[in-house]
């Protein structure tokens, strides 16, 4: 009979199991509060919650930051003040990495959030993840095999299910030969495809913004190519063709955010880095005009809000732009500034047959009537080409209140503790039963010539042991380790300075030499104007560095994280 477990061994096993459970819980910990802020997060709206995933994490008002891998949300179903937003933490994306930025996200048909790609502290992360807001669980998707470059585009607004994205769109970046890319990478949970064809006058670029424009087209705007770009392009997902938009932004910019608003609709663009003077925080264009022209927006109480906004999450509820996190730019508009408050609110108003804007501090959820009136085209709008932006605005605004989740342990952590406790209990009961049974059975007489013991078998290694919160039982998830390294910076190129606080490098000055724009080419494809939504973002650090642009020619200064 096998020897029973002794009481000391039972105690030792119990301690090890409890330590393992504690380690698993700590690996899943992430706590967000109203004093902090994030920049460069992937963003999405599900069931009246605006989610931010990953990005840089800092205390509002400061410049020192660290990479984050956590998920948090604010509840858009209840009124709140910008001083006390309803924040809930939802665990981490990937416990095996120290942080993730440059990610993009879309909402799938089942209301799960597909997160694609990203950059870790050293290398590109080609992994994809599926986040389930119902139970805060993360499921690994398939890896991106090719076409993912540093300095990719970010989502122009927080994606919703109404956008009906078939894949996560990721445009441009810096290729291995240090030239700018102009390809469109479309990523699903199981595969990815790369579209490389483009018109001759579409300047390859990095850090553009991408959003749902209508039922068949994506809008790609801004970015940095041979200079700060101010043009916009429409990408047809079905035909995989490009059409140049009829309008230009008031200034070249990148890391900006945009939404569609109203029944016309208006395209409203906010923030971003730019060397233009004066710096235009918000601009809008009436897309119903025969010759759409973007104009600088007037903020009637400009002194009550930030002068610049970069890399936050933006969504539209009713007539209110909700800007989650982000950082400011320096006075030149080209370098990194202090982090913004966790939530900023910009109200849209009508004035002189156009729009004006006003900073506010109190948020009120949009009712179905107010949503329809405002024609919100971001968080509530849909891409259906046969519906106006105003009628589709009520799509997600009336789903009722959402129960606020605890900011403590996640569901997965609680389940892990429960399982560990059950195992500990079973081992303890088994040990006690074996101990009692051994006390009742007398020892057998020892043989005179004991048989030789069989050779000890080597201990089997548990090939599935790992500390990740979502480790698979038969397919251990291993973080890919791409080999891309940061290219050397050519002379006279805009430079991302080191984000770490010990960086003492010079402040770079933008020297834009904008190219003479080509005559816009307008293809014959009709553009149905409907509301949209989506966001994500950011840059590519190497040891906490913002990436370097490496295209020859004049350019403007990049952003400095300290």
Buried (B, 14 or more C-beta within 10 A) or exposed (E): EEEBBEEEEBEEBBEEBBEBBBEBBEBBBBEBEBEBBBBBBBBBBBBBBBBBBBBBBBBBEBBEBBBBBBBBBBBBBBEBBBEEBBBBBBBBBBBBBBBBBBBBBBBBEEBBBBBBBBBBBBBBBBBBBBBBBEEBBBBBBBBBEEBBBBBBBBBBBBBBBBBBBEBBBBBBBBBEEBEBBBBBBBBBBEEBEBBEEBBEBBBBBBBBBBBBBBBBBBBBBBBBBBBBBBBBBBBBBEEEBBBBBBBBBBBBBBBBBBBBBBBBBBBBBBBBBBBBEEBBBBBBBBBEEEEBEBEBBBBEEBEEBBBBBBBBBBBBBBBBBBBBBBBBBBEBBBBBBBBBBBBBBBBBEEEEEEBBBBBBEEBEBBEEEBBBBBBBBBBBBBBBBEBBBBBBBBBBBBEEEBEBBEBEBBBBBEBBBEEBBEBBEEBBEEBBEBBEEEEEEEEEEEEEEEEEEEEEEEEEEEEEEBEBBBBEEEEEBEBEEBEBEBBEBBEEBBBBBBBBEEEEEEEBEBEBEBEEEEEEEEEEEEBBBBBBBBBBBBBBBBEBBBBBBBBEEBBBBBBBBB
